[in-house]
Amino acid sequence: MGSTAGIPLWAGEGVKTCFSPLPGDLVVSVVSHGHGPLVQRLLDDLARLSSATVRRVVLTLNLPEAPPLPPAGGWPFALQIRGNARPVGFGTNHNRALAGATEPCVCVLNPDITLACGDPFAALVQLAAAPGIGCAYPVQIDAQGRRQDSERALPTPRALWRRRARRLPETRLDWVNAACLVLPQPVWQSLNGFDEGYFMYCEDVDLCLRLRLAGFRLARAPAQLVHAGQRASGRRLNHLCWHLQSLWRLWNSPVYRQAQRLLASDRAITDRIDVP
């Protein structure tokens, strides 16, 4: 371990459990790419607002950084810190963190989330437990309270042109971004989590399509959270390249073709992939 300003860095592979598990229905996976201050704020929010629902948090440090500091009374949930010897992708990190989970529900959560609207997880877990639900998600807003476009259409070239070039609102809901997803643990396990063949982009599209092709539904919970939504693919060349590579992989995947056929062949199926 190294140090920054006297604070030890967590570096190298391994898992460290900081506290014993407490009652709760949810395990939360958070991956940090040097997001230290954001992670600290998020964990403080979880400790303050969501301790009745969250049993365990798995924090993966994809880069060496200082671990979060516990509150005065300690963490009210089990906090496991995982360190990677070298950075790996979004899907791989979350799959490793949630492998073997025994909690009733699992959550994929971005580090740039703020729980400024109160605890969303009680409502999310309750909804995820309903029959036929494969994934529950909250409404995402930005720091000014404006609703984010987290619910999106199947990313066909035409749909991307509508959204990116013409800046038109979405007219259908085929998938939701993975800033905050809560799934029943058996559903997550049956899908084998994210497809690790994607890197940084389209993992959430693929997961939602596989989930819905399996007959499960996406469901919006009566809960809100704030998501910064930095969208690095619009500003950084390497992220743009990863995004394009992932789109190309998605468009050539059996999952994408099956989803397209389902939409074209039976527009009455609204409990799998929504129609306009």
N, C-alpha and C positions, 0 to 999 in steps of 0.2 A: 504493500500500500504506500502511496505517496501522500502529500498533504498540500493544502492550500490555506494560507492564513491560519495555520495550526490545526485545521480540521482534516482528519485522515480521509484519503480518497479510497473508495471501494473500487478495486481494479482486479482483473483476472477472473477466471471462471469460478463458480461456486455459488452456493445458496446459504444465506444466513437468516435464520428465523429469530426475530427480535423479541417476540412476545408470544405467549401461549394463546391458542384459539379460544374464542368466546362464542356464545350462542349467536346465531345469525343465519340467514339463508343465502348469502351472496359472497362469492369470491371475485375480487376486482383485479384485473391485470392492467398495469400502467407501464409504458416503456418510455424511458428518458434518453434523449440524445443530447445530453448536456443541458437539460431544462431545469436545472437545480431549483431556482427560485419559484418557478411555476409548480414544480412537483411539491415543494414545501407548502405552498399555499393550498394546493389541491388536497394533500393529506391532512392539513389542518382543518379544511372544510369537512372532509369525510369524518374526522374525529369529532368535530363539533356538532355535525348535523345528522350523520348517517350511521352512528355506531350501533343502533338497534337492528339494522338490516345487514350491515357489512360484517362478515365473520373474519375475512382474511383479505389482505391486500398483497399482491405480488408485484414488487417494483423491480423492473429490469433496467439496469444501467448499461446501455449499449456502448457508452463511452465512460472512461474513468471520471468520476466526480465525487464530491462529498456527499455522504448519505444524509437524508433529512434528519432534522433534530426533533426528538419527541416533545410533546407538550409536557407541562409540569407534572401532570398526573400519569404520564405514560400513554402509549397508544391504546385505545379501547378495543382494538382488533389485533389479530396476528399480522405482523408486518414481516414479509419475507423479502429480502434484497438479493437479487441475482446479479452477478457480474459476468459480462462476456469478455473473453480473451480478445476477441475481435468483433467488430460490428456485424450483425446479421439483419435480415429483413424484418419488416413489420409482422408478417404472418408467422414467421419462424419464432420470433420473440414471444408472441402471444400464445402460440401453440405449446411452446415449452413451459410457459408460466402456468397454463391451465391444464397441462397433462395430468391425468389422475385426479382431477378435482372431484371431491365428494359432496360439496355444497349443492343444494337443489338448483341454484342458478349461477351462471358465470357472466361476468361483465368485461367487455373490452372498453377501455376508457382512455381518451387522449390526455396528455399532461397539460394541455392549454385550455382545459375546462375549468370554469369557475361556478361554484354552487351559490350564485348570488340570489337565486330565487327560492332558496330553501332546499330541503332534501327531496331529490327526485326518485330515490331508489326504492322506497316503500311502495310507491305506485307502480314502478317498473316491474318489481318482483311479483306483485299481485297480478298484474296483467299477464306477465310471462307464464304464470301458473294456470291460466285459463285454457280450456280445451282447444286444440287446434292452433294455438299460438306458437310460432317458432322463434320469434324475436320481438321484444318490446323496445321501444325507443322513445326519447323525449322530444319535445320541441326545442330546437336550437335557436337562440337569439344572439345578436352581437352586443357589444358593450353599450350601444345606444338603444337597445331594446327592439331592434328590427329583426324580424324573422329571417333566419338563414335558409338557404335553399338546400337543406339536407335530404329532402325527399326528391328523387330524380327518376327520369324516364330511362328505359333501356338505352345505353349509350351507343346508338347507331350513329353513323356519320351525320345523318340528317338531324338527329336530336342534338348532337354536339354543336353543329352549325347554328341551330336555333338558340341554344343557350349561350355559347361563347361569342359568336360573331354578331348575332342579331340581338342578344341579351333579352330574349323573350322568356317569360315565366314557363315553368314546367306545366304540362297539361295532363300528366299521368304520373303514377307512382309505381315504379318497378323495383326500386332498391333504395336504401338509405345509407348514408356514409357511416363509417365506423368510429366516429368520434365518441359515441356512447351507445353500445348495444348490450342488451341483457337477454340471454338465451337460457331456456331450461337446460340444465347440464346434460341430460340424456340426448337432447337434440344436438348440442355442440359435439358430443362424443360420436353420435351417429354420422355426422358430417365430416368427422376427422378435422374439425377446425378449419382454418384457412388453408387454401392451396398455396404451398410454399414456392411454387414455380413463379408466382408473381413477386415483384419487388417494389414495395412502397406504394403502388397504385393498382387499383382494380381488384384487390383482394376482397374488398367489401361488396363490390358488384357480383363477383363470382359466388361469394358466400350466400348473398341474398337470393340469387337465382337458383342455386342448388337447394336452398331451403324451401323455396316456393315450388320448385319442380317436384319436391318430395311431398307436397301437399300441405305444408305449413303456411301460416300467414304472418306477415309483418303487422304490427299493431302500434299505433301512436298512443302513448300514455298521457294522462292529464298532468304533465310535469314539464318544467322548463329548466334549462341551464344555459350558461353563457359559453359560447365557443368562439375563440379568436379567429380560427379559420385562416391560417396564413397563406395557404395555396402557393407553395414554393414553385410549382411547375410553371407558373406564369412569370417567374423572375429569375430562376436559376437554370442554366443550360443542362446540368446533369439531371436535375429533377424533370425537366421537359423530356429528355431522352428516356428516362425510366418510365415516364407516363406513356409516351408513344410506344415503347416496347411492350408495356403491359396491355395497352389497348390492342395492339396487333395480336398478342397472345390470346386475349379474350375473344376477339373477332374470329379467330381460327379454332376456338375450343368447341367440343361437343356440347358443353353446357349452354353456350351462347346460341348455337344452332337449334338446340331443343327448345330454348326459351322463345326464339323467333317463330318456330313452328307452332308452338302452343298459342302464341298471340294471333298468328295468321289463321289457324284452323278452328279455334273455338273462342270467340270473343265473349262468350257467356261465362267463362271461368273467371270470376272476380275474386275468388278466395285464394287464388294462387298468384296470379299476376294481374294487377288491376288494369282495367281498360279505361280509355279516356272518358 
